[in-house]
Amino acid sequence: MLDETLVSEVLGQARRGGASFAELYVERWRRRAVRLLSGEVKEATSGIEYGAGLRLFYGTEVVYGYTNDLSPEGLLEVSETLVRLKGQAGQVDQAGRGGLDFRKAVAQGLHAPVVPLSARDKRYRLERLLEAEAGARVGPEIVQVQTQLLEWEQEVLVANSEGAWCEDRRVRTRLYVTAIAQGEGGLQTGVAGPGLSVGLELFDRYPPAVVGRKAGLQALTNLRAKPAPAGPMPVVIGNGFGGVIFHEALGHLLETTSVARKTSVLADRLGEKVAADCVTYIDDGTIPHGWGSSEFDDEGRPTERTVLIENGVLKSYMVDRWGSLLTGYRPTGSGRRQDYTFAPTSRMRNTFIAPGNTPKEKLFEGVEFGLYAADLGGGQVLPGSGEYNFAVKEGYIIRHGRVEEPVRGAMLVGKGPESIKRIVAVSDDLEMGPGMCGSLSGSLPVEVGQPHLLISEIVVGGQA
């Protein structure tokens, strides 16, 4: 993407100006989006983003600048500006003299697409979206369907003053369907949105008509649902996107973004019991074709499988370079950013509760009255403490150990570090679900996941 001589010159100039470490991040990113509303095209966009970000360390202090002018003059100007910003222009570090001998690491294509995005035309995409809409219209109550296809191809180069040179290529595709049903229950929504680090073979893994049908059936279920009860009760949380609770209310507490600043209630607690014995919590950037996977992170380190909690004991945090400098913890390949306009921070990749050994049906036995939160939606979390509230997109009453009538309008209210201690049993049916996570370094693709699990008590907010 850039000439080695130019990269060496930019990094060397920063080092000669007094920076203890310099890192250049370069990307070329093509994105496409097609959106249909009730069969009519409402959006068809594509764009290319090309730019670079330069990060300089002065001990543990960091300055960052970026540009979309990748000429030698443009990149050197960013370096000069950052050095002047730190008032280091008169200081000359001899380590910055001479060229760098880069150690090149190139992605091996572990997540490469089988059907490249360039292999099909626009008509093919429109036909798949129309199939998804047809699948969603499962009854006359479905009054509106929105289908959307999101695609991106991203090429990344990370080089630094220690001689690292890393190149990665990332391809992601996601199909998103929203169905709206209307009836005596008002307007109710159903959603389905699979996504992976794949090309257009996503449609083979998730046939559009099947995805649409899932959204349509969820909308109909919510249409006939009664208002949810309120109060503390046992809750069985569904697999897949049910893991969003622990992503938001626990995972963020284990990133050095918060741990290094001591704003997390789980800071400085390695080796302590923080969860139930049946809980093992993992963040894994190496899952083949995972929505949040890549071969390298945005600091140029190979991604890895990081066991955060093992059998209830806190084993590790998610650590980026800056977090490692502040805490002394080993970097875990967790430095991520939305694009070149953001400096990287420690972020989750594919985070999930590992499978247990309790059959799913056993989770419901013994629950006299509770809630089955089959699917979760959005929510809010208080940073630092992990206090949360999450909407239940699809819920059912559990009565005498049986899943019975659907309910709507339920909210789960609790505190992540407490809820994870109240997990009674974990099933063996792990599934993952894609999402977008926003934090200091922008909005990123992440997977969340878990098997079905039983929590002894959560406060349920409802209208009944």
N, C-alpha and C positions, 0 to 999 in steps of 0.2 A: 504493500500500500504506500509506503514511503521508502526512500533510499536510506540505506544504513548510514551513509556518511552524514546525511542531514540529521537523522535522529541522534547520532553521536554528537554532532555539533550542538544541537539544542540542549541535550542533557549535560554536555561538558560545560557549556556556558553557564548553566545554572549552578553547577558544582564550583566553578571558578568564582562565582559570585557569592559563595559562602553557604549554599545549601548542603546539608549533610546527606541528603538523598533526593533524587529527582526521578519522576516517573512521567512518561508520555503515553497517553491513551488515544488511539485513533480508531474511528469507526466509519463504515459506510453502511447505511441502513435503508432498505427499501421496504415500504409498507403499503398494503392494499386493503381496502375495505369495501364490501358490497352489502347493502342493506335493502331489504324488501319489506314493505308494509302492505299486508293483504294482497300480495302478488304484484304490487307495483314497485318499481325501482325508485327508492328515495335517496340513495347515496351510492356513488361509485367513485371512489377516490384512490389515488396512488401518489406516492411521493418518495423522494430520495433525500436522505439526510447524510451529510458528510462533514466531519469536523474532528477536532482534537482538543484534549484537555491536558494541561500540564500541572502536576502537583509537586510542590517543593516542601521538604521537611527541614526545619531548623530545630534539631532535637525533637521535642514532641509538639512544637508549634508547626502548623501547616498553613500554606497559602495555596490557592487554586485559581487558575485562569483557563479560559477556553476560547477557541476561535474556529470559524469555518473557512479561514484563509490558510490553506496548507502550503503556501509557497514558503521558500526559505525565509523571506523577509517577514511574512506573517507569523511564523512560528518563533523566530528569534525575537520578534517584538514582544510576544507574550512572555517569553523568558526574561527579557530585560525589564519589563514592567513589574513582574513578580519580585525580581531581585531588588529593584528600587523600592518596592513597597515595604520590604523588610529592612531597607537601609543598609544593605550589604554590598552595594556596588563597588566600594573601594577595597573590599576584602578579597584576596585571591587565594583559592584553595588549590594547591599544586596537584591534588588528586584529580582535578578536573581537566588537566592538560593531557593531550594525546587522545587518540581515538579509542573507542571501546571495542573489546573483543566479545561480541554477543554470543551467548549460548542459546541457539534457536530451538524452540519447542513449537511444533505445529500439530494442530488437531488431527486425530487419526480417523475422524468420521464416525465416531461411536453413535452419534445421534443423527447421522445423515439421512435425508429423505429418500424413500424408495421411488416415489413419484414426484419429481421436482415441480415447483410451482409454475415453472415455465412450460410444463408438458401439456397443459390444457388451456383452452381459450375461455373467453368470457361467457360464451353460451353454455359451456359445460358447467360453470359455476352457477349460473342462473337456474339451470335445470335441477341442480342439487338443492338449491334453496327452495325451489317450487315443490320438490319432493318433501322437504321438511315441512313446508306449510300444509301440504295435503295430509301428511301424517298427523299434524296437530289438530286438524278439524275432525275431532272424534265425536262430535255431536252438534246439534243446531244451537246449543248454548254458546259455542265458541264464536264470538263476534269479531275478534281481531287477532291476527297473527303477525308477529314481526320475526323475520329471519335475518341473520347477519353472518357473514363470513369474514374473518380477520386473518390476514397472512403477513408474515414478515420474514425477511432475509437480512441477517446482520453479519458483517465481517468486522472482526476486531483485531487490533494490534496493540499489545502492551509491551513497552520497553522501558528499562530503568537504568540508573547509573551504576548498578551492581552487575550489569552485563546481561540481565535477563531479556529475552526476546520471545514473546509468545504470540501466536496467531490462532484465532478460533473462528469458526463459522457456525452460526445458529439460525435454524429455520424453525418457525413455529406456525401452527395453523389451529384455528378455533372456529367452531360452528356454534352459534347461539340462537336459541329459539325462545320467544316469549308468546304465550297464548293467554288471551283474556276471555273469560266466560261471564255471561250475564244471566241473571235469573232472580229468584226470590232472595237469594243471598247477596244481591247487589252485583258489583263487579269484582271478580276474583282472578288471580293471576297464577300461571304455572310457568316454570322456567326450566330449561335444560341447556347445558353449554359445555360439551366436551372439548378439550384442547390438549395437544401434545406437541413435543418437538419433533414433528414429522412434516412431510409434504402433503399432497392431496390424497395420499393413502389413508388420511383421517376418515374419509368417507367409507372406506372398506372396514375399518375398525368400528366406526359408529355410523351405520346407515342413516342417512338424513330422515327417512320416514320414521324410523324407530326413535330418533331423538325428538322429532316433532310430536310423536304420539305421547312420549313421556311428559312433555310440557302440557299437552292438551289434557291428559288424564289428571295431572296435578291440579290444573285449573278447575276441572269438574269436581274433583274431590273437595276442594276448598269451597266451591259453590254450595254443596250440600252439607258442609260442616256446620256445627253449632259453636257458639262462643266457648272459648276455653275456660276451664276453671282457674282459680287463683289460690296461691298458698304454697308452702313448702311441701314437697312430695318427692318420691323416687322418680327418676327419669332415665329411660333408655334412650340413648342418642344413636342415631343411625350411622352407618359407615359412610365412607367417602367424605363429602363436604361437611359432614358433622364435625370433622376435625378442625373447622375454622375457629371454634371456641378456644381450643388450646393453642392454635397458631397465634391468635390475637392476645389472649389473656395469660399465656405462659411463654410462648416462643419469643416474643419481643423482650421479655424479661431476661432471656438468656443470651441476648446479643450484647457484645461489648460496647455497642453504642450506648446502652444504658448501664451495663455493669461497670464500665470504667469510670463513669461519672457518679457511681454509687446511688443512682436513682432507682435501681431495681431492688425489690425486696429479696431477690435471690443472689445479690452480689456477695462475694466472699463466703460462699457456702459450699464449696466443692467438698465432696465426701460426706455431706450430711443427707439424712433421710428427708426428702421433700415431697414424696408422692407415695401412693399405695404400693405394696409389694408387687402387684400385678402390672405395674406400669413401667414400660421401657419406651423412651421418647427419643426419636432419631431425626436428624436432619441430614439428608443425603442428596448431594448434587450429582451423583454418578448414575442414578436410575436410568436405564436405557430409554431414551425418548421421553423422559419426564418433562412436564411443562416447565419446571424450574431448573432443568438440568443444563449443564454445559461442561465441556472438557476442562476449561480453565475459568477462574473467576475474573473479575474486572481489574484485579491487581496482577494478573499473570500467573497465579498459583494454580496448580492442578486442584480440581474439586475433589472432595472426599466424602465418605460416609462418617458422620460424626455422631457418636452415641452421647446424647446429652444427659439422659437419666436412664439408669439401668437398675431394674428391680426396685425402683423407688429412690435410688441414691443418685444425687447429682454428680455427674462424672466430667462434664465439659461445658464450656460456653462456645458460642460461635464467634470467632475471632478474626478480625482484619488486621492489617499492618499497624494502623494507628492504635487500635485497641491492644495489640500485643506490646507495643512500646510502653503503654501506660500501665498495663497489668502484669506483664511478664509471661502471659499465657502464650502457648504455641499457636501461630496462625492456622486456621482450619480451611482455607480456601473459600472464605465466606464474604470476601469483599465484593460488593455489587453496586451497580449504579443504573439509573434509567437510561442515560445516554451521556454523550461527551460534555454536556452542560452541567453535570453533577460530579462532585468528588465521590469516591466510593466510601461506603460504610459497611459494617457487619450486618448481613441480612440473611434471612432464611431462604432456602432453595426448595426442597421437597421435604416437608416436615410432617411426621406422623407418629402415632402410637402403634407400636409393634403388635402383631397378633398374639392373642392369648390362647387358652385351651378350653374355653367354655363354649359349648354349642349355643348358637344364637337363641334357640327356643328356651334354653335354661335361664336366660337373663330375665325373662318375663315371669317365670314361676316364682311364687311367693310375693309378688307385688299385688297387694290387695287393691290399691288405687294409686294410679300414677299416670305419667305422660310418656308416650312414645314420640320423640322428636325425630321423625323419619328423615327430614331434610331441614337444613338451617339456611337462613338468609343473612342479611347484613346486621350489623350491631355497632355498639360503641364500647370502648375500653378506656379506662383511666390509666395512662402511662405510669409506670413505677409500681403501682399496687396490683394491677391486673384485675381490677373490678370491672365487670362486664354486664351488658345486657344484649341479648341476641334474639332476633325474630325467628320464630319457627315457621318455615314455609309450608310444611306439611306435617300435621300432628294428629295423634289418635289417643284416645283414653285407653289406659290399661286397667282392666277390672277383673279381680280374682284370677290374675295370671294370664288373661286373654286380651289380645288387641281388639278393641271394639270400635265405637263410632269415631269418625273424624271430627276434629275441632280446629278452629281458626282463631287468629289473634293472640296466640300465646307468645310470651316473652320469657326467656331464661335469664335470670338475674343471679349473679354470684361473684365470686372472686377466684381467679384462676388457680393460685397456689393452694386455696382451700378445696376447690372442686376436685383437683387432681388427687387429693388425699382421700376423697370420698368415693373414688371408683372402687366398686365392689368386685366386678368381674369384667373380663375382656374376652370377646369372642375371637374366632379365627378367620373372619371374613374381611380381611383388610381390603379397602378400596381407596383410591385417590381421587381428588377432584381439583380442577384448575381454578385459579383466581388471580387477581391483581392486588398487590400489597403496596400501600403507600407509607413512606417513612422519609428520613432525612435525605436519602439519596434518590428520591423520586418513586415512581410507580413501577413495580417489577412483577414479572410472571412468577408465581409460586404455586406449588401443589400443597394441599393439605389432605390429611387422611387419617383414618383409624378404622378398626373393626367396630361392629356394634359394641357398646359398653353400657354398663349399668352404674349410675351414680346414686348413692343412697339417699341424697336429698339435695334438691335445688329449689330455690324460690321461683315459682311460676307466676308470671303476671298474666292475668286473663280478665275477661269481662263477665264471666258467669259467677 
